[in-house]
Amino acid sequence: MPHPGRFEDLLAGCFAAARAPLSWSAGALRGLTAPTLLVIGDTDCVRVERAAGMQRLIPRPAALPATTRMTLMRRTSLFPPPPDEFLG
C-alpha cells in the first residue's frame, strides 16, 4: 500500500518499471499453463510486430488502436468480448 509521504518513491518505481526491458522469452510464453489472452495497444511498450511473434506462442492477441495498457480501461468499447473457450 502506498504511503502518502513516499508518493515520489512510488512514481519513481513505476517509471523505472515502465522503462525496463520486457523479459518475456519464447520459452516462458510457451510454458504458460493457464489460458492466456494477450491484448496489446498499438501505442503500448510491446510493439505490434513483437506481438505478432508472440501470437505464434499465445493464441488470440488483439491490437487495440491508440491504446496502452494504462488507457485500456477507458476504452472498453474497443475490447472484444473474450472467446467462450477462454472463459471456460
C-alpha atoms as an extended CHARMM CRD file, in Angstrom:
* protein
*
        88  EXT
         1         1  MET       CA              0.0000000000        0.0000000000        0.0000000000  PROA      1               0.0000000000
         2         2  PRO       CA              1.4770000000        3.3680000000       -0.9650000000  PROA      2               0.0000000000
         3         3  HSD       CA              2.3360000000        5.7490000000        1.8500000000  PROA      3               0.0000000000
         4         4  PRO       CA              1.4100000000        9.4030000000        1.1640000000  PROA      4               0.0000000000
         5         5  GLY       CA              4.8280000000       10.5830000000        2.3410000000  PROA      5               0.0000000000
         6         6  ARG       CA              6.5770000000        8.2990000000       -0.1620000000  PROA      6               0.0000000000
         7         7  PHE       CA              4.4820000000        9.0670000000       -3.2450000000  PROA      7               0.0000000000
         8         8  GLU       CA              7.5280000000       10.2650000000       -5.1960000000  PROA      8               0.0000000000
         9         9  ASP       CA              9.2380000000        6.9160000000       -4.4880000000  PROA      9               0.0000000000
        10        10  LEU       CA              6.1610000000        5.1090000000       -5.8110000000  PROA      10              0.0000000000
        11        11  LEU       CA              6.2020000000        7.1690000000       -9.0070000000  PROA      11              0.0000000000
        12        12  ALA       CA              9.9310000000        6.6010000000       -9.4600000000  PROA      12              0.0000000000
        13        13  GLY       CA              9.3850000000        2.8440000000       -9.1580000000  PROA      13              0.0000000000
        14        14  CYS       CA              6.5120000000        2.9330000000      -11.6530000000  PROA      14              0.0000000000
        15        15  PHE       CA              8.5670000000        4.8920000000      -14.1860000000  PROA      15              0.0000000000
        16        16  ALA       CA             11.5580000000        2.5650000000      -13.7360000000  PROA      16              0.0000000000
        17        17  ALA       CA              9.3450000000       -0.4760000000      -14.3240000000  PROA      17              0.0000000000
        18        18  ALA       CA              7.8490000000        1.1140000000      -17.4410000000  PROA      18              0.0000000000
        19        19  ARG       CA             11.3300000000        1.7790000000      -18.8810000000  PROA      19              0.0000000000
        20        20  ALA       CA             12.7300000000       -1.6640000000      -18.0330000000  PROA      20              0.0000000000
        21        21  PRO       CA             13.1220000000       -4.1300000000      -20.9030000000  PROA      21              0.0000000000
        22        22  LEU       CA             10.4910000000       -6.8130000000      -21.1440000000  PROA      22              0.0000000000
        23        23  SER       CA             11.7280000000      -10.2760000000      -20.2700000000  PROA      23              0.0000000000
        24        24  TRP       CA              9.0630000000      -12.4510000000      -21.8390000000  PROA      24              0.0000000000
        25        25  SER       CA             11.0920000000      -15.1210000000      -23.5490000000  PROA      25              0.0000000000
        26        26  ALA       CA              9.6630000000      -17.5540000000      -26.0710000000  PROA      26              0.0000000000
        27        27  GLY       CA             10.2750000000      -20.3570000000      -23.5880000000  PROA      27              0.0000000000
        28        28  ALA       CA              8.4150000000      -18.5250000000      -20.8270000000  PROA      28              0.0000000000
        29        29  LEU       CA              5.4560000000      -17.8630000000      -23.1120000000  PROA      29              0.0000000000
        30        30  ARG       CA              5.3910000000      -21.4730000000      -24.3120000000  PROA      30              0.0000000000
        31        31  GLY       CA              5.4800000000      -22.5660000000      -20.6740000000  PROA      31              0.0000000000
        32        32  LEU       CA              2.2320000000      -20.8280000000      -19.7160000000  PROA      32              0.0000000000
        33        33  THR       CA             -0.2190000000      -23.4060000000      -18.4400000000  PROA      33              0.0000000000
        34        34  ALA       CA             -3.2650000000      -21.2250000000      -17.7720000000  PROA      34              0.0000000000
        35        35  PRO       CA             -5.4600000000      -19.9470000000      -20.6100000000  PROA      35              0.0000000000
        36        36  THR       CA             -3.9350000000      -16.5900000000      -21.5510000000  PROA      36              0.0000000000
        37        37  LEU       CA             -5.4890000000      -13.7820000000      -23.5320000000  PROA      37              0.0000000000
        38        38  LEU       CA             -2.8080000000      -11.3980000000      -24.7960000000  PROA      38              0.0000000000
        39        39  VAL       CA             -4.0900000000       -7.9000000000      -25.5150000000  PROA      39              0.0000000000
        40        40  ILE       CA             -1.8550000000       -5.0340000000      -26.5910000000  PROA      40              0.0000000000
        41        41  GLY       CA             -2.4450000000       -1.4540000000      -27.5820000000  PROA      41              0.0000000000
        42        42  ASP       CA             -0.8500000000       -0.1970000000      -30.7580000000  PROA      42              0.0000000000
        43        43  THR       CA              0.9620000000        2.5460000000      -28.7960000000  PROA      43              0.0000000000
        44        44  ASP       CA              1.9970000000        0.3670000000      -25.8730000000  PROA      44              0.0000000000
        45        45  CYS       CA              5.5380000000       -0.6820000000      -24.9190000000  PROA      45              0.0000000000
        46        46  VAL       CA              5.0600000000       -4.0290000000      -26.7060000000  PROA      46              0.0000000000
        47        47  ARG       CA              5.2110000000       -3.2370000000      -30.4000000000  PROA      47              0.0000000000
        48        48  VAL       CA              2.6130000000       -4.7850000000      -32.6940000000  PROA      48              0.0000000000
        49        49  GLU       CA              5.4480000000       -6.5370000000      -34.5430000000  PROA      49              0.0000000000
        50        50  ARG       CA              6.5850000000       -8.2680000000      -31.3500000000  PROA      50              0.0000000000
        51        51  ALA       CA              3.0130000000       -9.2540000000      -30.5510000000  PROA      51              0.0000000000
        52        52  ALA       CA              2.7940000000      -10.8740000000      -33.9740000000  PROA      52              0.0000000000
        53        53  GLY       CA              5.6840000000      -13.0960000000      -32.9370000000  PROA      53              0.0000000000
        54        54  MET       CA              4.0410000000      -13.7520000000      -29.5900000000  PROA      54              0.0000000000
        55        55  GLN       CA              0.8710000000      -14.7810000000      -31.4150000000  PROA      55              0.0000000000
        56        56  ARG       CA              2.6060000000      -17.9640000000      -32.5180000000  PROA      56              0.0000000000
        57        57  LEU       CA              3.1740000000      -18.7780000000      -28.8520000000  PROA      57              0.0000000000
        58        58  ILE       CA             -0.0520000000      -17.4190000000      -27.3040000000  PROA      58              0.0000000000
        59        59  PRO       CA             -3.2170000000      -17.5370000000      -29.3830000000  PROA      59              0.0000000000
        60        60  ARG       CA             -5.5940000000      -14.5930000000      -29.7090000000  PROA      60              0.0000000000
        61        61  PRO       CA             -3.5950000000      -11.3960000000      -29.2500000000  PROA      61              0.0000000000
        62        62  ALA       CA             -5.5680000000       -8.2790000000      -30.1410000000  PROA      62              0.0000000000
        63        63  ALA       CA             -4.0770000000       -4.8620000000      -31.0230000000  PROA      63              0.0000000000
        64        64  LEU       CA             -6.3140000000       -2.0020000000      -29.9660000000  PROA      64              0.0000000000
        65        65  PRO       CA             -5.7570000000        1.3110000000      -31.8290000000  PROA      65              0.0000000000
        66        66  ALA       CA             -4.2550000000        4.2840000000      -29.9720000000  PROA      66              0.0000000000
        67        67  THR       CA             -4.2500000000        2.3180000000      -26.7290000000  PROA      67              0.0000000000
        68        68  THR       CA             -1.7730000000        1.4130000000      -23.9960000000  PROA      68              0.0000000000
        69        69  ARG       CA             -2.2230000000       -0.8570000000      -21.0020000000  PROA      69              0.0000000000
        70        70  MET       CA             -2.7740000000        2.3290000000      -18.9980000000  PROA      70              0.0000000000
        71        71  THR       CA             -5.5660000000        3.6950000000      -21.2230000000  PROA      71              0.0000000000
        72        72  LEU       CA             -7.2320000000        0.3450000000      -21.9000000000  PROA      72              0.0000000000
        73        73  MET       CA             -9.7460000000        0.6840000000      -19.0650000000  PROA      73              0.0000000000
        74        74  ARG       CA            -11.0120000000        3.9820000000      -20.5160000000  PROA      74              0.0000000000
        75        75  ARG       CA            -11.5210000000        2.3880000000      -23.9430000000  PROA      75              0.0000000000
        76        76  THR       CA            -13.5650000000       -0.6790000000      -23.0600000000  PROA      76              0.0000000000
        77        77  SER       CA            -15.7250000000       -0.2970000000      -26.1600000000  PROA      77              0.0000000000
        78        78  LEU       CA            -12.6670000000       -1.3830000000      -28.2000000000  PROA      78              0.0000000000
        79        79  PHE       CA            -12.0890000000       -4.5020000000      -26.1350000000  PROA      79              0.0000000000
        80        80  PRO       CA            -13.5390000000       -7.5650000000      -27.8180000000  PROA      80              0.0000000000
        81        81  PRO       CA            -15.5940000000       -9.9680000000      -25.7120000000  PROA      81              0.0000000000
        82        82  PRO       CA            -13.4990000000      -12.9230000000      -24.5390000000  PROA      82              0.0000000000
        83        83  PRO       CA            -13.9950000000      -16.1240000000      -26.5060000000  PROA      83              0.0000000000
        84        84  ASP       CA            -16.1280000000      -18.7380000000      -24.7840000000  PROA      84              0.0000000000
        85        85  GLU       CA            -13.2290000000      -21.1840000000      -24.5640000000  PROA      85              0.0000000000
        86        86  PHE       CA            -11.1830000000      -18.5610000000      -22.6670000000  PROA      86              0.0000000000
        87        87  LEU       CA            -13.9360000000      -18.1330000000      -20.0850000000  PROA      87              0.0000000000
        88        88  GLY       CA            -14.0790000000      -21.8920000000      -19.6290000000  PROA      88              0.0000000000
